[in-house]
């Protein structure tokens, strides 16, 4: 079947090939609406800020356009027999350049050591320091906490100018993928020492060694990059310049500017897609879906909201398995998802928290491992929801709960699709279960301090949450639900997602027993670092426990945006994690916008490549 499918895809690709001519002026122009707060890629954690570092500095390894790890700034590497020591051999002759393109110095192993020391220096307040500790770099946590002061004790060494060595505190199966995150980018040591906290505050306070050099940086004005012709992989950098123009109304201005030929790409809001399809349908395409972010609905086990919504009753109810299952079975995810993906909601619906296609073991998608067999039985089923309701009413009435239960559904007030989704969710859950049992209280919240005032602060009952992968391993999708303690006092403070770990110290015996078993299962999975099949199956078993006990409800991955673009997006690097997907390397710019037929041909060709 696979061979026949590939043959069909290749034939389709050949039949549809009518590719636009490549542009003579290979300057890619686009708008941006949110200005970066820093160019310092050693501290930036927001995706639009990481785009800078991704394009101006190379990682040791990178991803190709099908999701395979390939050599980057490191030509080769090896791992010790015990899995603790990783040694990387750098390409020689790579240089640092200033923003004018003038050569400064050679890129050496010392630059990786200097950059890691900078990230682990608390005064610089790096937002990506956690990823260094997450990569198990020996003594990184102790240095950051001030328990040791000699950086030579941290597990990163320059063995010579072209050999960098990382020592881990424990074997880490996903270590290579961690290297594609900003935490492991190099920086020129003498410049870091000179500038300190001023590093990256402007484009002349950075040095460049990647695919592009930022020659102009005008905040809320323009970012301009030119190709680094001296880069080791310059032959695969086809776009000569990148121009990003600030426009606070980019989402509404870009489509019209694209039609005038002023920009080379524009995202199309769902509200205008139908009109564009009717009038410009031949150039309306979709972005490439990546499984790096998972969206799920979480129940809050630590309600911190107004007494008017009866948080005490909610706490008792959420610790009742039949109540949680009644909500889960009544929630028609496909129905609610029409607010975001009206055409094909099933295409992004997920059966697991770890997204489909995020990771594989022995060629098997993690989300299809045996532990998830029958997982669909937990999802929308009105009859099952009513049966759970009946059982929950009996148990909760005995526990002193007053019905209907108030379920506070929080969302961002400036996001129309989220608001529409919440309205659909309310209609649907109340319609199945009845308002005599549960009332969904819609709670729109302002953009400013949204997470601190909702999810982190416990001001919700039931809320859509998301988590982005920190490395290419299913362990990353256990992190939102991990046990959280105060780093100084050791006090149990609860994770910042659903606070379920607080129930380990509660009087809710059923929940406490379940959580004890769940965290033991996660620890057992983490401990397996040799046999990947065993490791992945153990993580699947732990995740299935969460879903089968209705602690978390898997939902979707981000839908592909509608767009018009002159880029063949399937040429770009593809990864479930890291900064690789933010790069322009490998992509060609066409004279005209990619047509729907060309898009399908490019997609078919990419699928054929990925299957090999």
Secondary structure, 3 states (H helix, E strand, C coil): CHHHHHHHHHHHHHHHCCCCCECCCCEEEEEECCCCCCCCCCCCCCHHHHHHHHHHCCCCEEECCCCCEEECCEEEEEECCCCCEEEEEECCCCEEECCCCCEEEECCCHHHHHHHHHHCCHHHCCCCHHHHHHCCECCHHHHHHCCCCCHHHCCEEEEECCEEEEEECCCCCCHHHHCCCHHHCCCCHHHHHHHHHHCCCCHHHCCECCCEEEEEEECCCEEEEEECCCCCCHHHCCCCEEEEEECCCHHHHHHHHHHHCCCCEEEECHHHHHHHHHHHHHHCEECCCCCCEEEEEEECCCCCCCHHHCHHHHHHHHCCHHHHHHHHHHCCHHHHHHHCCCCCHHHCECCCCCCCCCCEECCEEHHHCHHHCCHHHHCCCHHHHHHHHHHHHHHHHHCCCCCCEEEEEEEECCCHHHHHHHHHHHHHHHHHHCCCCEEEEEEEECCCCHHHHCCCCCCCCEEEEEEECCCCCHHHHHHHHCCCECCCCCCECCCCCCCHHHHHHCCCHHHHHHHHHHHHHHHHHHHCCCCHHHHHHHHHHHHHHHHHCCCEEEEECCCCCEEEECECHHHCCCCCCCCHHHCCCCCCEECCCCCHHHHHHHHHHHHHHHHC
